[in-house]
Protein backbone atom coordinates (compact mmCIF):
# COMPACT_ATOMS: atom_id res chain seq x y z
CA UNK A 1 0.00 0.00 0.00
CA UNK A 2 1.29 3.44 -0.92
CA UNK A 3 0.71 5.33 2.36
CA UNK A 4 1.34 8.66 0.59
CA UNK A 5 -2.11 8.22 -0.98
CA UNK A 6 -3.67 8.27 2.51
CA UNK A 7 -2.72 11.90 3.05
CA UNK A 8 -5.68 14.22 2.61
CA UNK A 9 -9.19 14.95 3.78
CA UNK A 10 -11.58 12.00 3.51
CA UNK A 11 -15.36 12.15 3.98
CA UNK A 12 -17.59 9.21 4.91
CA UNK A 13 -19.74 8.18 1.96
CA UNK A 14 -22.23 6.23 4.11
CA UNK A 15 -24.47 5.66 1.09
CA UNK A 16 -21.80 3.29 -0.26
CA UNK A 17 -21.10 1.34 2.95
CA UNK A 18 -21.70 -2.39 2.74
CA UNK A 19 -21.66 -4.58 5.83
CA UNK A 20 -18.34 -4.06 7.59
CA UNK A 21 -16.98 -1.96 4.74
CA UNK A 22 -16.76 1.77 5.37
CA UNK A 23 -16.31 4.00 2.31
CA UNK A 24 -14.56 7.35 2.31
CA UNK A 25 -14.17 9.71 -0.64
CA UNK A 26 -11.86 12.67 -1.04
CA UNK A 27 -13.18 16.21 -0.72
CA UNK A 28 -13.47 16.64 -4.50
CA UNK A 29 -16.22 13.99 -4.71
CA UNK A 30 -19.71 15.25 -5.59
CA UNK A 31 -21.64 13.96 -2.55
CA UNK A 32 -25.44 13.97 -2.47
CA UNK A 33 -26.94 16.39 0.07
CA UNK A 34 -26.89 15.23 3.70
CA UNK A 35 -28.86 16.47 6.71
CA UNK A 36 -25.75 16.85 8.87
CA UNK A 37 -22.03 17.22 8.22
CA UNK A 38 -20.35 14.00 7.17
CA UNK A 39 -17.87 12.18 9.36
CA UNK A 40 -14.38 12.97 8.19
CA UNK A 41 -10.85 11.72 8.54
CA UNK A 42 -7.88 14.01 7.92
CA UNK A 43 -4.57 12.26 7.43
CA UNK A 44 -1.45 14.45 7.40
CA UNK A 45 1.90 13.23 6.03
CA UNK A 46 3.59 14.08 9.37
CA UNK A 47 1.60 11.40 11.26
CA UNK A 48 -1.05 13.72 12.69
CA UNK A 49 -4.74 13.14 12.10
CA UNK A 50 -8.12 14.65 12.88
CA UNK A 51 -11.43 12.84 13.17
CA UNK A 52 -14.54 14.93 12.48
CA UNK A 53 -18.14 14.25 13.54
CA UNK A 54 -21.35 16.29 13.53
CA UNK A 55 -21.58 18.29 16.71
CA UNK A 56 -23.95 20.84 18.23
CA UNK A 57 -25.87 22.94 15.74
CA UNK A 58 -24.84 20.50 12.99
CA UNK A 59 -21.29 21.84 12.87
CA UNK A 60 -18.33 19.53 12.59
CA UNK A 61 -16.41 18.83 15.78
CA UNK A 62 -12.85 17.73 15.13
CA UNK A 63 -10.70 15.63 17.47
CA UNK A 64 -6.93 15.69 16.89
CA UNK A 65 -4.89 12.53 16.94
CA UNK A 66 -2.19 10.52 15.24
CA UNK A 67 -2.14 7.74 12.67
CA UNK A 68 0.13 4.90 11.64
CA UNK A 69 0.08 2.03 9.18
CA UNK A 70 1.34 -1.49 9.72
CA UNK A 71 0.98 -3.68 6.64
CA UNK A 72 -2.57 -3.02 5.48
CA UNK A 73 -3.85 -1.86 8.89
CA UNK A 74 -4.55 1.82 9.52
CA UNK A 75 -4.59 2.82 13.20
CA UNK A 76 -5.93 6.20 14.32
CA UNK A 77 -5.44 7.30 17.93
CA UNK A 78 -7.40 10.22 19.39
CA UNK A 79 -8.33 11.05 22.99
CA UNK A 80 -10.38 7.85 23.21
CA UNK A 81 -9.50 4.28 22.38
CA UNK A 82 -7.58 3.67 19.12
CA UNK A 83 -9.51 2.59 16.04
CA UNK A 84 -8.04 0.10 13.58
CA UNK A 85 -9.15 -0.63 10.04
CA UNK A 86 -7.96 -2.97 7.33
CA UNK A 87 -7.41 -0.92 4.19
CA UNK A 88 -9.21 -2.86 1.45
CA UNK A 89 -8.79 -0.27 -1.32
CA UNK A 90 -6.89 2.98 -1.64
CA UNK A 91 -6.41 5.34 -4.54
CA UNK A 92 -6.38 9.12 -4.87
CA UNK A 93 -10.19 9.34 -4.73
CA UNK A 94 -11.43 6.31 -2.79
CA UNK A 95 -10.63 4.73 0.57
CA UNK A 96 -12.44 1.53 1.58
CA UNK A 97 -11.88 0.33 5.12
CA UNK A 98 -13.03 -2.67 7.15
CA UNK A 99 -13.21 -2.00 10.88
CA UNK A 100 -11.03 -4.23 13.04
CA UNK A 101 -11.55 -2.40 16.35
CA UNK A 102 -13.82 0.32 17.66
CA UNK A 103 -12.85 3.43 19.58
CA UNK A 104 -15.14 5.43 21.80
CA UNK A 105 -17.22 6.55 18.82
CA UNK A 106 -18.07 5.11 15.43
CA UNK A 107 -15.94 6.68 12.67
N, C-alpha and C positions, 0 to 999 in steps of 0.2 A: 504494500500500500504506500502510495506517495503522500506522506503526511503534509507536505506543502499544500496539497489541495484542500486540506481541512481548514486552513486559515480563511477567515471571513465571517460574515454574518449569515446565519442559517435560521429560517423560519419554519415552524412546524406546519406541514401540509396535512392536517388531520384527515382531510377528505380522502387521502391516498393511503392511509394506514390500513394494514391488513394483519389481523391477529397480533402477534408479537412484534411485527415490523412497524417501525416508526419512521415516517418519511419527512425529511427536511429539504427545503429548496432554498437557493440563494435569494438575496434581496431583489434581484432583477426579475424574478418569476412573476407572472401576472396572476396573482391569487384572486379567487372569487371573494366578494365581500364577506366579512365576518362580523358578528355582533360585538366581539371584544378583541383586543389586541391578541395576536398569535404568540404562543410560546416561542422563545428564540434562544439561540445558542451562538455566542460570539467566541470564536477561537482565534487567538492572536499568536503569531509566530514565536513570540517570546515565552510561551508557556502559560500565559494568563488567559482567563476565560471569564465570561459573564453569562449567567442564565437569567432569561427574562420571562416573566409571567404577568398576566393581567392582575392589576392591583385595584385599589380604591378608585372610584370614578372612571373605571375602564382605562386607566393609564398603565403602561408597562412599569413593573417594578423589577429592577435588575440586581442580581446578587453576584458579587465578584467571586472569582475562584481561580483554580489552576486546572490544567489538563495535561495528560500524558497518554502515550500510545505504547502498547506492548503487543507486538504481533499484529493481530487484527482487532484488538480490544482498545476502545477509547474509554478512558477514565476521567471523569470531571469531579473535582472536589470543591465544594462551596462550604458555607458555614455548617451545613448539616452533614449527613452521611454521604460518602462518595456514591456516585452512580457510574455503573459500567455498562457499556454496550459493545456488542460485536458489530463491527462495520461490515455490512453485507455488500454495499456498493458505494463508491465514491468517485465522482467526477467534478468538474468545475461548477455544475449546476444542480447536482442531486446527491443527497446523502441519505442512505437507507441504513437504519440501525435496528438491532434486535437487543432488547433490554436483557442484561444478565443479572443486574442487581438494582434495587430501588433505593433512592435517597429518601429524604424527609418528604419530598413532594414529587409528583409525577412530572417528568420533563419530556 
